[in-house]
Amino acid sequence: MIRRAYIKTGLLIVILLTCGQIYSQNQSGVFSAEVTGGPVFAVGETGGNRLKYGRGLDAVLAVNVFANTGLFGGWSVNSYTSDGVFSYRESGLIYGLQFTINPKESIYKIVIRGGGFWSNLDITGSDNTYAAGYSFNSDWKNGALLSAILLRSLGKEWYISGKFDYRLSISRVILPEIIWSDGTSESQTYVLMPRNLYLNQAGIKFGIVKTF
């Protein structure tokens, strides 16, 4: 599965570079590279566990292929904790189409993106808790992505950015049933995690963008 992720990432980069090379003749501002980070929030059903707000980081390459329409692709990592007991880390590929609104003689740009993500979920038990030592890595799953980005020019093709995005999980994570003994002579047990989990997310991220 991990090898498939790297293959998809490599193919996407090749497509971006090829399309950009075709369109970039006598053009400027065709390619862009960005790094953004900030808080992320679990939305709706997360399998019965209450997730605290998390931290997210995105690294994205984009290329215009026709006028203000382009392609984007990159890698994203979002991390959460669940009441200090379990840690969730979702990482994977993000990709799709984008449209840029660039008013004349304005220092601002607006970028609208729509696409998807392909990621896996790591769940680990925190140290010094009853879940210490627990580890689970899910299969790769799909989802839909929608982003709105505001760019402000700093000059010389540099921009600061503010981004809001929403991610909707299409495929669920199937968790194994987890049972721990409570340590008493009766050997009672507790099922501490659900079997089905959808991790839908909203994020507000800030960063820097360079166009070429």
N, C-alpha and C positions, 0 to 999 in steps of 0.2 A: 504493500500500500504506500509506504513512504517513497519507494522508487517511482511509483506512478505520479506522486506529487511533484517530484523533481522533474520528471519528464514533461508534465503539463506546464510547469514553470518555465522550463527551457523553451518549449514550443511557443509559449506566449511571448517571451522575450524576442525570439526570432521573428515572429509576426510583427511585433511592434517596430523593430529595427527595419524590417523590409518595407513596411508601409511608410514609415517615416522617411526612408531614403527616396522612395518614389515621389513623395509629396514635397520634400524639403528643398528641391531645386529652386533657387531664387526666392526662398521664403525664410523668415526668421520667426523665432518663437514657436517652432514646430514641436520640439521635444521639451519635456519638463520632468524634473526629479523632485520629489518631496518627501519630507519626514515630518510626521505629526504625532502628537501624543496628548493624553488627557484622560479624564474620568469616563468610565463606561458603567452602564446600569443594566441589570437584568430586568426584562419586561415580561410580565405575565407568568405563565406556568414554567417553573424551573424544577419540576420533579418533587415538589414538597419541601425542599430545603430553601430557607430564606437566605439569599445571597446578599452580602454587603456590596456597596459600590466597589468597582474595580479600577484597574489601570489598563490603558490600551496604548499600543504603539503601531503605527502603519508606516511602511516604506513603499512608495509607489512611483512607477515610471509611466508616463503617458506620451502619446504622440497624436498629432492631428493628421487625419488621413484625407479630409475633404473640408475646406472652409473652416468652420468652427466646430466640426464634429470629429471626434477622435476615439481612440482606444486607450484603456488604462489597465495596468496589472501590477501586482506587488504582493508583499507578504505582510501579514497582520498578526499581532499577538495581543490577547486580552486575558487578564488574570483577575480572579475573584477569591474571596474567602467566604465560608459559610459558618457564621457565628464562632469563628476562631477554631473550628474543628477540621473542616475539609478545605483544601485549596483546589481551585479549578483554574486550568490554564488551557485556553483554546488558541490554536495557532494554525495558520494555513494560508492558502492563496486567495486573493481577491482579484476580480477582473470584471470587465464590461465596457460599456460605451459611455462617452461623456460629451456634453455640449457646453460650449463656452459663450457667455454673454459678455461682450467687451465694448462698452460704450466709447465712442470717440472722445479723445481728449480727457478721459477719466483715469484716475489713478487706481480705480477699482475694477475687478473682474468678478463674475459669478460663474461658477462651474457646477453643472448638474450632472450627476452620475447615476447610472442604473446598471445593475449587473448581478453578480453572484459571488459566493465564496465556497471554497472547498477546504474543509479543515477537520482536525481531530481534537479530541478533548482529553486532557490528562487530569485525573483526580487523585490527590494524595492526602493522607491523613497527617495532621499537624503533630509535631513533637509534643510530648507531655500531655497528650489527650488519650482517650480510650481508642482513638482511631490511628494512633501512631503505628507506622509501618505499613499502612494500607496504601496500595497503588493500583490504579486502573487506567488503561489507555484505550480509548474507543476506536472504532473503525472510522474511516474518513466519511464525512457527511456533507450534504449540499445545503445551500440556503440562498436567499435573495438579499440584495443589497441596494439601498437607495441613499445617496449623499447629496448634500448641498454645501458648497464651499464659497466663502468670500475671500478674495485675494486683494491685498493692498500693496501697491508698488513701492519698493524702496529704491528704485533706480537700478540701471545696469542689469535688467532682467532678473532681479531678485524681488521676492514677495514674501510678506508674512500672511499666514492663512488662518482662518477659523472655519472649522468643519463640523457639521452635524450629520451623523449617519444613523441609519436604522437597519438592523439585520434580522431577518426572519428565517428561522430554521425550518427547512422543508423535511429533512429526514431526522428522526429521533435517535437518541443514544440509548442503547439497551444496556442497562447496568446489571451486573450479577447481583443476586440476592446476598446481602451481607448480614451475618448473624454473629453476635458476640455473646459469650456467657457473661452474666453479671457478677460472677465470682462467688456466689453464695452456694451453700450446700444443696439447695434445691435445683441448681443449674438452670435457672430460668434464662431465657434468651430474649434478645431484642432484635427486630429487623430495623436497621437504622437508616437505610436508604431505599428509595423506590426503584423500580425496574426501568421505567420509561422517563426520559428527560428531554425537554425541548429548551434550548437556551437562546431566547430572543433577546436582542440587545439594542440599546440606544447609546450613542457616545457623542461627547463634545470634545473636540481635539484641536489643538493649536500647533503651528509649526512654521516651517520655512520651505519655500519653493524656489527653484531656479529653473528658468527657461533658457533654451538654446536655439 
